[in-house]
Each structure stands twice: as structure tokens, then as C-alpha cells.
């Protein structure tokens, strides 16, 4: 996968893209990052990328020209048709389903804005996707882009040690993930559930599914409205609801 990031603060990405799984993904050639300061595309001698809004108002607005030209240049160099993603509080709420969709693509371009907003023509004529990572406002789009990039890159083939590592993640199955335990089995009197050290994988899988259901009911019951449960899951769900009363 090719990932281009258009930002006025490329230094913000150095630690994130150069660490942990994101760094390893690049070293293993699963992804190629290219962080670009789109100020370099400004067509004026002072490399100005923002201006006052027509009609008046507080704050500055990003001009269309630098971003139009930067995206055009990246598209021209691309071997595939890229998706151009605008990080914006007005965009669609980001989900694991969207991460999985983006992970199946060859080329992503992220636009990270600052100031009061973007010239509307950027949305209308350049962008293919608008994404919001939540109902709050950040100083700029950089942190949002980092969140999306991390969630996408970890899904690429070979990035995580095992495919199962992300298939059972919270939201990948539609449910929250089950609890995890490691050694020691008895830590200061707090014991690991017996089923997890029983060696019976059928019972372990059953326990994990039940606990995923339990966590979802207690913490995010809204998620249950979006998935189709099996007959046995529906039975377990009723048992969990009775136990919780």
C-alpha cells in the first residue's frame, strides 16, 4: 500500500510512522509512507496556504490551489487511482468496517487541515472520503490521520504476526473483545478462570464468545442492533441478561 500524507507539520508523523508496528510494516515493504508539506505547492513567493474567508468571520481558511496541485501531482505519480481522504469533524464517523474497506486499497492520500477549515471546492472536486474520528474538534487533521493510518496498516497482510490477531479485535466481529489473561494463573489471590487453563478449546471458544457478548451488553448495547446473532449466541445473550439483573 502507498500512503501519502499532506500536512503543514510533517514532523508530527516522524515518531508515529517510525515506531512499533507502523515502522515494521514499512521495513517489511507492506506499506510505503510519503509525508509531504503541501506548503511547497503554494504558487506565491511567501508560500501562503491560507486566506481570510469571504463574507467575513473568525479564523483563516485553507486555499484550494496548494492542495489541488499537491493531489494532482501525487495522482499523476500513482500506478492506481487513489482514495483522497479529508480528516474533518463533518465527515462520516470512523469505524472498523471503514478501516477494513481502506485496507483493501492500493493507494491512500490523507489531507490534514488546520485553521478554520477548507475552501469548499477542495471537498467538492478533490476529496473522495471525509472521515471524522469522533464528535470533537482537534487543532488539525494530523492526529486523526495517524489514528486512521494505524488502524488500516495493522490490517495489511503480514503486518501482524497472525491473521487471528485482528480478526478477533473489538468491532471486527461486531462485538467487543473478550477479556485476556496471562501468567501467573493466581496473582495475589486473583485467579484466571478455570476454563482458560483446561485445555478444552471448544469450551474456551464458547467462554470467549459469551464474554464478548457480556461486555457488549454491559458497555456497548447499541452494537447488538447492528449484527445478526446466531441461535446459540441469542440463547447465551438471554442467559447473560438474566444474570445481570
Secondary structure, 3 states (H helix, E strand, C coil): CEEEEEECCHHHHHHHHCCHHHHHHHHCCCCEEEEEEHHHHCCCCCCCCEEECCCCCCCEEECHHHHHHHHHHHHHHCCCCCEEEEEEEEEEECCHHHHHHHHCCCEEEEECCCCCEECHHHHHHCCCEEEECCCCCCCCCHHHHHHHHHHHHCCCCCCCCCCHHHHCCCCCCCCCCCCCCCCCCEECCEECCHHHHCCCHHHHHHHHHHHHHHHHHHHCHHHHHHCCCCHHHHHHHHHHHHHHC
